[in-house]
């Protein structure tokens, strides 16, 4: 396995810009070009984009060493063999696509957890539209039933989503440190919604050595081809 940092070459940012300014699908196509392979080859890398001073930095975990497809890009690569003992505390960042499956044995259609919770809350009140849930709404008993703020709804639903997956991915969350932000809905062709993302950061504790190492190599959740799922960690010094 390899861990790489991909950045525009200093002075050539404009040459690189047309490849990363056009949204998630363009980024997906860009990263594939760092791993030339025959048509039909399965994706064998994860990536995460993080902007610094308006310039993208792509963190990549891969089974092959990436090669820059154009002189405008610079690649720094090292071997990656994560092996962290149980009880290790780490700071982490994760961009994820939190979804839930509705259907028989969890195999039904997948739904954005925030939108799914909105739908559930509206149905419980006999409402059909989020805008119809007005501020200051009261229950039949006269109790306050105000609509929650979006940030509150995102934090609640997405935290629950990550907590439900932590154990099988070899870690536990320090929920007191957790921040959930950057909820974004990404459109596809003809402005149709394709997927949503949210950014987590905080602290975790390794609870299972092998599972956690696998998580660092393979990621968490779905939409990995579009920059989701890569768990970035560093020591909590």
Secondary structure, 3 states (H helix, E strand, C coil): CEEEEEEECCCCHHHHHHHHCCCHHHHHHHHHCCCCCCCCCCCCEEEEEEEECCEEEEEEEECCCCCCCCCCEEEEEEECCCCCCCCCEEEEEEEECCEEEECHHHCCEEEEHHHHHHHHHHHHCCCCCHHHCCCCCECCCCCECCCCCHHHHHHHHHHHHHHHHHHHHCEEEEEEEEEEEEEEEEECHHHCEEEEEEEEEEEEEECCHHHHHHHHHHCCCCCHHHCCCCEEEEECC
